[in-house]
Amino acid sequence: MQRHTGRDMWDVEECQSPRMGSVILGVDGGASNTVCVCIPAAMPFNDPLPVLSRTVAGCSNHNSVGEDRARETLERVMSQALLKARRRRSNVCAVCLAVAGVNHPIDQQRMLDWLRDIFPSHVKLFVENDAVAALASGTMGKLHGCVLIAGTGTIAYGFTSDGREARAAGAGPVLGDWGSGYGISAQALTAVVRAYDGRGPETALTNNILDFLGLASPDELIGWTYEDQSWARIADLLPVVVESAESGDEVANKILHNSVGELASSVKAVVQRLDLGGEDGKHPFPLVMVGKVLEANKRWDIGNEVIDCVTKNYPGAYPIHPKVEPAVGAALLAWNAIASELDGDIRTVQ
Amino acid sequence: MQRHTGRDMWDVEECQSPRMGSVILGVDGGASNTVCVCIPAAMPFNDPLPVLSRTVAGCSNHNSVGEDRARETLERVMSQALLKARRRRSNVCAVCLAVAGVNHPIDQQRMLDWLRDIFPSHVKLFVENDAVAALASGTMGKLHGCVLIAGTGTIAYGFTSDGREARAAGAGPVLGDWGSGYGISAQALTAVVRAYDGRGPETALTNNILDFLGLASPDELIGWTYEDQSWARIADLLPVVVESAESGDEVANKILHNSVGELASSVKAVVQRLDLGGEDGKHPFPLVMVGKVLEANKRWDIGNEVIDCVTKNYPGAYPIHPKVEPAVGAALLAWNAIASELDGDIRTVQ
């Protein structure tokens, strides 16, 4: 693999056009890839939002790929986005990195220090967990409310208007993210093995999963899971589980109902800790829903079931299905923070 | 790494003493290492059993380390055991390889073919899942009854006197081996994260596990699990869970009770499928108990609880805690098979 150093990567700037107006970079680093968007800083709130450029690279979760590779990926995706938008680093007024694996203030500080080496001191820098970008994608950059992400993994993340934050789950399957696409699929595989062993009830999941994977017998599942234990590969079984449930399989239905319970409990834990629903639970707050597990299917709509479950306790929760991707959410977060600051300055002057 | 070819490995034979009597090789290839013992074929049943040599190497599960490395490890451990016992391949009359990862007749045949290239045609060859060696270690080589192994992983494996066999679990954590040391520890970690998130009850496991790992906060568990997701490393938390349960922690006690239920259900599934308990369930059969999860602690004795649970349905089950290790069980299995054949020949002649 060719290794780019920080120096090499930013050399592209030399051949670019002169200053063309300030921009903001928003980066969403999820479990499987990293997306960077470049938006104008002086942005009118049009629909659709004016995205100057968009670039994609591999995983940048430092826990998964190591710190060096994570940084290299993030630097590359940002330099390419600027190149594509015909901008330079001197045009950047803010950067928001929202990356999976930022779980601790130490992670956050390390990345801020490293970003500070790349961008001049006037550039506003924000480093957040990728869940925060997903929240911002539903709230146009405002950090208030709760987001539930359920794709390969799952996490619930929330903010109060005065800046307190809380999260639940998002710790990977060893630490019990059972409502996720991985969790649902792993439970379905377990159900197949249990039925085969005589430890659990017969289920249509057996034939449906074996057909989907092109395997002849549940014995072969052991070799299949060992081959490559990446969570995304296991999570790809989600549609088979949903279809089995929609065809009336009880075991598959039970797994999906459990998933609803798990996901709702993550949301409720965050909402309760932040007191988002107020004293009577009726205070309104956005509940941003993101990820393939939460999308509607033919008959099963896990996302809707989770919303029903949450609004029983917190009727003020209003669901939002974002129209923009999390990388745009990250950029909007930075945009919103700058706008608030400017607003504060104006008020101070007055 | 220096790579030995099959040819090199067996070169040691050239410098050895001449024929000194037939021997049997027994190999136990588990999740973390591979043990080979060499015993005399004309073995009087002394106590302790006469083990001529014992050698140890790394993991030989082809699913974990790949086929080439698994074979190389197995070949090395056998050639070294012969060297240490001052024997040559021509002294070997039987070999039993009992290796984790043999889950399918195809795995078995591939290994038999490969063994056949190493040993002359008169040598009796046996290839089994490593659970079979554990059973044989409790029954002096006779394949009858059920074994329950619960160490890092877990499996139940059984045989009828007429050669039918069945297994339950043993498919790894993705496929739901929740009664194992890994399973117990992963559930304890999950309970800590849930308590921290506000999704589950407070538990003494939090402080006990953080102290054991030298971590300051449950946040840091995410990084800790990502660092190295090997099952054995997670399973090392077992004593902390048992101690927490013994100190009265309800969450830890619930996890251990669940583990008992899971392990007993694996045994019962095997016993039922093989009809080991006969029509009334009272027919006697050995229940061999192996692995650190099943050892007695101060107050908690998971093994004993599992036995209580099994004997409620199958009062004929008599528990055996083997005095010899599984590699000796593998050798005894081969010894027993040869003896039965010889016995059969004698009876045929009569």
Interface residues (C-beta under 8 A of the other chain):
Chain A: N63 S64 G101 N103 H104 A166 R167 A168 A169 G170 A171 G172 V174 L175 G176 A186 Q187 L189 T190 V193 R194 D197 G198 R199 D219 E220 L221 I222 G223 T225 Y226 Q229 I234 S265 S266 A269 V270 Q272 R273
Chain B: N63 S64 G101 N103 H104 A166 R167 A168 A169 G170 A171 G172 V174 L175 G176 A186 Q187 L189 T190 V193 R194 D197 G198 R199 S217 D219 E220 L221 I222 G223 T225 Y226 Q229 I234 S265 S266 A269 V270 Q272 R273
